[in-house]
Amino acid sequence: MADTSKRKTIVVEQIGSPIRRPAVQRATLIGLGLNKMHKRRTLIDSPQVRGMVAKISHLVRIVDEEPKADKKPKA
């Protein structure tokens, strides 16, 4: 399996409730590992994850798109 520590990641936060939403949207939230309001998940930035986020863009937001390894501390 590829080394995931060097892959780009995104942080996704749930901002909308799945109440009164279609079951497919609720299942997509669960697939992303989200099930409660304001919960955040760090996910590998892939076309599959981006597609899932696009399907429920009204329920989630992308908080951070930078890879953790590229951040340098300020001197």
N, C-alpha and C positions, 0 to 999 in steps of 0.2 A: 504494500500500500504506500502511496505517496506521503512524503513528510508534510503534515498539515501545519507545522509551525511556521513555514515559509510562505504559505498561501495567504492571499488577501482575504480579509474577513469584513463582514458588515455587522453592525449592531442594529437589531430591529426591536422596536418598542410597540406594544399594543396600546392603541389610543381609543379604540371603539369597542363597544360591547357586542358579542355575538347574539344577544337576545333579539328575537324576531328577525333573524337573518336565515337565509337558506342553509340547509344542512351541509352543502358543499363548502360554503364559506367557513362554517364552524370547523369542518374537517381540515380545511387548509390551515386555519389557525393552530389546530392541534398538531398538524404535520410540521409546522414551524417551531413547535414547542411552546406555544403561547396559549394561555387559557384564562388569565386574569388580567384585569386592567393594569396598565403601567408596568407590566412585566417586560424585561429585556432579555434578549437572547443574542449571543454572538454566534454567527453562522458563517460558513465558508461561502465566499462570493462566487456563485456559479450561475449559469443560465437557468437551472432548475429552480434555485432559490429566488432569483430575480423574477421569474415567471410567477411563482406563488405569491410574492409580495405584490406584483402588479395586479393579480386577481383580486386581492383584498386591500388595495391601496387606501381605501376609505376607513379601514380598521387598524392599519399599522403605519408607522413611519420609520424611515431609516435615520438612525441617530448618528452613526459614525461609519465612514467607509474606509478609513485609513487602516492599514495593517499595523498591528501592535509592535512588530519588530522594527519598523522604520522610524518610530518616534524616538527622538533624542532628548535627553534632559537638558533644560536650560542651564547655562553656566552662570 
